[in-house]
Amino acid sequence: MSYFDIQQAFDHGKFIIVFYDTFQGVGNQSLIYSIDEQQISFCDHFDVMTKNEFEQQRQADGICRQVVVVEHA
């Protein structure tokens, strides 16, 4: 999924879990807390990443670009 697709799903009320590399070089998966056209933040830590930083961290070696979309009632 592209950043735009992730944002659209989040805006439609879906829970989104993304896989990415942290700035410390550690693979991570997190539930999105907030996302807009410019930045993204996560529920397990509130460090904000810019859109470009997030896209770069998703492309790190060894990181699958998986996105889990959870529908809820």
QUIRA-V538150 format. One line per field, one symbol per residue. psi: psi as a letter, one per 30 degrees, with the letter a starting at -180 (. if undefined). burial: + if it has 9 or more other C-alpha atoms within 8 Angstrom, else -. A space follows every 10 residues. Layout:
psi=???
burial=???
//
This chain:
psi=kleeeeeeee fggkkkklkl klfggkklkl kkekkafflk llefkgkkkl eeeeeeffgl kfkkhkkkkk kl.
burial=-----++-++ ---+++++++ ++----+--+ ++--+---++ +++-----++ +--++-++++ --+-+-+-+- ---
//
